[in-house]
């Protein structure tokens, strides 16, 4: 019997990411799943015009910068 490898994310997580993109007005054309070295999973949902314009690339960089700021704020403070 073949065994499946462990999934770092669940199918429902991907579905929620797609629904969130649609709720935000984006019609998804592609999804990228990024598995971080610390075990975190990031979903990037791209619209149908993602390859057509460079403005999408700039906004992706801005989005990544904002996520990094939020992660820095949410990092637990060392005690001691």
Secondary structure by P-SEA (a helix, b strand, c coil): ccccccccccaaaaaaaaaaaaaacccccbbbbbbcccbbbbbbbbcccccccaaaaaaaaaaaaaaaaaaaaacccccc
